[in-house]
């Protein structure tokens, strides 16, 4: 196993098995405990704490050191495998500062260096989450689109106890809305946009005013959405029981169900499922990091089923 304290190394690589032993070791499992159970059990334990299996962890760690995207590349002076796992655990389980204090590092180091890693993981969006360079080729129907809402703590002021611009009707509390597009042909996130205040921006308003509608029209592409996206038939196809043939109806249904499966994957990371405790900027960093991790899961573990 290479040491991550060797400053003369440009890249420190761990095998998936080494990552498994390291990750579970930080949660109190001895190496003997890892060897005594089936690999499937150990991988389940690893995912429960960090959201990825050992292959995904190893690839993500390597990519953070080798990516051509400078915004995502970790400074060798900040390279620390324990902090890497601490940041994944933060996203997966969303412990408070008091719960993390001492288990990993000090409160300040957990917070400052932890966010450094979260931001670097999120910056991988430039490589992992993007509109394809070939504009989907000759395909016309290219993606499913849906909004996903995240809860946050109420923003209070001297004048108002609650901010109506943030009110999320789905969760009955303050929240933000993200727009996500997933390729119909591959398990790839090809569009995301947000966060937007839930009380001010519903799904259709984000779609119509925040860029995706104009981008689809510019490239003569179309998307599939739920009933909340009615009104733009030139770019968005929604359920139509009266006119859709059975094959079309089933295809649209599968596309929407597939998208809901991805939304559910996002919410397995408690940082996006619990009430978010920080500001809008850090919610953006957290979402981008989780979305990148989910793309690693789909690439290396469990791709979304085909439509």
C-alpha positions in Angstrom: 0.0 0.0 0.0 1.4 3.4 -0.9 1.6 6.0 1.8 -0.4 9.2 1.2 2.3 11.1 3.2 4.9 10.7 0.5 5.1 14.3 -0.8 7.4 13.3 -3.6 4.7 11.2 -5.2 2.4 12.9 -7.7 -0.3 10.2 -7.4 -1.0 7.8 -4.6 -3.1 4.9 -5.7 -4.9 2.3 -3.6 -6.3 -1.0 -4.8 -10.0 -1.7 -4.3 -9.2 -4.2 -1.5 -6.9 -1.6 0.2 -9.7 0.9 0.0 -12.1 -1.6 1.6 -9.8 -2.3 4.5 -9.0 1.4 5.0 -12.6 2.6 4.8 -14.0 0.0 7.2 -11.0 0.5 9.4 -12.0 4.1 9.9 -15.4 2.8 11.1 -13.8 0.5 13.7 -13.6 -2.8 11.7 -10.3 -4.7 12.1 -8.7 -6.2 9.1 -9.5 -9.7 10.5 -13.2 -8.7 10.7 -13.0 -7.7 7.0 -11.5 -11.1 6.1 -13.9 -13.2 8.2 -17.0 -12.2 6.2 -18.0 -12.5 2.6 -16.8 -9.7 0.3 -20.5 -8.8 -0.4 -21.0 -8.2 3.3 -17.9 -6.0 3.5 -19.0 -4.0 0.4 -22.5 -3.5 1.9 -20.9 -2.1 5.0 -18.6 0.2 3.0 -21.5 1.5 1.0 -23.6 2.1 4.1 -20.9 4.5 5.4 -19.6 6.1 2.2 -22.1 5.5 -0.6 -19.7 3.7 -2.9 -18.1 0.2 -3.1 -14.4 -0.2 -2.9 -14.0 0.0 -6.7 -15.8 3.3 -6.8 -13.8 4.7 -3.9 -10.5 3.7 -5.5 -11.5 5.2 -8.9 -12.8 8.4 -7.3 -9.6 8.8 -5.2 -7.4 8.3 -8.3 -9.5 10.7 -10.4 -9.2 13.4 -7.8 -5.4 13.3 -8.3 -5.2 12.8 -12.1 -8.2 14.7 -13.5 -7.3 17.3 -16.1 -9.9 19.6 -14.5 -7.8 21.7 -12.2 -10.8 22.7 -10.1 -11.3 19.1 -9.1 -7.7 18.1 -8.6 -6.5 17.8 -5.0 -3.4 19.7 -3.9 -0.8 17.1 -2.9 -0.3 19.0 0.3 -3.9 18.4 1.2 -3.9 14.7 0.1 -5.2 12.6 3.0 -7.1 9.3 2.5 -8.7 9.7 6.0 -10.1 13.1 5.0 -11.3 11.6 1.7 -13.3 9.0 3.6 -14.5 11.5 6.2 -15.9 13.7 3.4 -17.7 10.7 1.8 -19.1 9.7 5.2 -20.3 13.3 5.7 -22.3 13.2 2.4 -23.6 9.7 3.0 -24.6 10.0 6.7 -24.7 13.8 7.3 -23.5 13.7 11.0 -23.3 17.0 12.9 -20.1 18.7 13.8 -20.3 17.4 17.4 -20.8 13.8 16.1 -17.8 14.0 13.9 -15.6 15.8 16.5 -12.7 13.6 17.6 -13.8 10.6 15.5 -12.1 11.9 12.5 -10.3 15.1 13.2 -11.0 18.3 15.1 -14.2 20.2 14.4 -12.4 22.9 12.4 -10.4 20.5 10.3 -13.4 18.3 9.7 -15.3 21.4 8.5 -12.7 23.3 6.5 -10.8 20.4 4.9 -14.0 18.4 4.6 -15.6 21.1 2.4 -12.4 21.3 0.4 -12.9 17.6 -0.6 -16.6 18.0 -1.2 -16.0 20.9 -3.5 -13.3 18.9 -5.4 -15.6 15.9 -5.8 -18.4 18.2 -7.1 -16.0 19.8 -9.5 -15.7 16.5 -11.3 -19.1 17.5 -12.8 -17.2 18.9 -15.8 -16.1 15.4 -16.7 -18.8 13.2 -15.3 -22.0 15.2 -15.7 -22.3 17.1 -19.0 -24.2 17.6 -22.2 -22.5 15.3 -24.8 -20.2 17.0 -27.3 -22.0 15.4 -30.2 -25.3 16.8 -29.0 -26.7 13.2 -28.9 -26.0 12.6 -32.5 -29.1 12.0 -34.6 -31.3 11.2 -31.7 -34.3 13.4 -31.2 -35.7 12.0 -27.9 -32.6 12.4 -25.7 -33.5 12.7 -22.0 -35.9 12.5 -19.2 -36.4 15.6 -17.1 -37.6 16.0 -13.5 -37.2 18.3 -10.5 -36.1 17.1 -7.1 -36.7 19.0 -3.9 -34.4 19.2 -1.0 -35.3 20.4 2.5 -33.5 23.1 4.3 -33.9 25.0 7.6 -36.1 28.1 7.6 -34.5 31.4 6.8 -35.7 33.8 9.5 -35.5 37.5 9.6 -36.7 40.4 11.9 -39.7 41.0 9.7 -40.9 37.5 8.7 -40.8 34.2 10.6 -40.9 32.2 7.4 -39.7 33.0 3.8 -42.5 32.1 1.3 -40.0 32.1 -1.5 -38.4 29.1 0.0 -41.6 27.2 0.9 -41.7 23.7 -0.6 -45.2 22.3 -1.1 -43.9 18.8 -1.4 -42.2 18.8 2.0 -44.2 21.5 3.7 -41.1 23.4 4.8 -38.3 25.5 3.3 -36.5 23.9 0.4 -34.7 24.2 -2.9 -35.5 22.6 -6.3 -33.0 21.1 -8.7 -33.7 20.2 -12.4 -32.1 17.0 -13.6 -31.8 15.5 -17.1 -30.8 11.9 -17.6 -29.9 10.4 -21.0 -32.5 8.0 -22.4 -29.8 6.0 -24.2 -27.3 5.7 -21.4 -27.1 5.9 -17.6 -25.6 9.4 -17.7 -26.6 12.6 -16.1 -26.5 15.1 -19.0 -28.1 18.1 -17.4 -28.6 19.6 -14.0 -29.6 23.1 -12.9 -30.1 24.7 -9.5 -30.6 25.2 -6.7 -33.7 27.4 -7.0 -36.0 28.4 -4.2 -38.9 26.0 -4.1 -41.5 28.6 -3.4 -40.5 30.7 -6.4 -39.5 28.1 -8.9 -41.5 25.0 -9.7 -40.4 22.4 -12.3 -42.0 24.0 -15.3 -40.8 27.5 -14.5 -37.2 26.3 -14.2 -37.6 24.4 -17.4 -39.0 27.3 -19.3 -36.9 30.1 -18.0 -33.5 28.7 -16.8 -32.0 27.4 -20.0 -33.1 23.8 -20.8 -36.1 24.7 -23.0 -34.0 27.1 -25.2 -31.1 24.5 -25.3 -33.4 21.7 -26.5 -34.9 24.1 -29.2 -31.5 25.2 -30.3 -30.4 21.6 -31.0 -33.9 20.3 -32.1 -34.1 17.8 -29.3 -36.9 16.6 -27.1 -37.3 15.3 -23.6 -39.8 13.3 -21.6 -41.4 14.6 -18.3 -44.3 14.1 -16.0 -47.6 16.0 -16.2 -46.1 19.1 -14.6 -44.3 19.9 -17.8 -47.3 20.4 -20.1 -47.3 23.4 -22.3 -44.3 22.9 -24.5 -45.2 20.0 -26.9 -42.4 21.0 -29.3 -39.7 20.0 -26.8 -41.4 18.1 -23.9 -43.5 15.0 -24.1 -45.8 14.3 -21.2 -48.3 11.5 -20.4 -51.2 11.5 -22.9 -53.6 8.7 -22.2 -56.0 9.8 -24.9 -53.6 9.8 -27.9 -50.5 7.8 -26.9 -50.3 4.3 -28.2 -49.6 1.5 -25.7 -45.9 1.2 -26.8 -45.4 5.0 -26.4 -47.3 5.1 -23.1 -45.1 2.3 -21.8 -41.9 3.9 -23.0 -42.7 7.2 -21.3 -43.6 5.4 -18.1 -40.4 3.5 -18.0 -38.4 6.7 -18.6 -40.1 8.5 -15.7 -39.8 5.5 -13.4 -36.1 5.2 -14.3 -35.7 8.9 -13.4 -37.4 8.4 -10.1 -35.0 5.6 -9.4 -32.1 8.1 -9.8 -33.8 10.7 -7.6 -34.2 8.0 -4.9 -30.4 7.2 -5.3 -29.7 10.9 -4.6 -31.7 10.7 -1.4 -29.7 7.8 -0.1 -27.2 10.4 0.8 -28.5 12.0 4.0 -26.9 15.4 3.2 -29.7 15.7 0.6 -32.4 13.8 2.4 -32.3 15.5 5.8 -32.9 19.2 6.4 -29.8 20.9 5.0 -28.1 22.9 7.8 -25.9 25.3 5.8 -26.3 27.9 3.1 -27.3 27.7 -0.6 -23.8 27.7 -1.9 -22.8 24.7 0.2 -26.0 22.9 -0.8 -24.9 23.4 -4.4 -21.5 21.9 -3.6 -23.1 19.0 -1.8 -25.5 18.2 -4.6 -22.8 18.4 -7.2 -20.6 16.0 -5.2 -23.4 13.5 -4.6 -24.5 13.7 -8.3 -20.9 12.9 -9.3 -20.7 10.0 -6.8 -24.0 8.7 -8.2 -22.6 8.8 -11.7 -19.6 6.7 -10.4 -22.2 4.2 -8.9 -24.0 4.0 -12.3 -20.7 3.6 -14.2 -19.1 1.0 -11.9 -21.8 -0.6 -9.8 -25.4 -0.4 -10.9 -26.4 1.3 -14.1 -30.0 2.5 -14.4 -32.1 -0.1 -16.3 -32.7 0.7 -19.9 -35.9 2.3 -21.2 
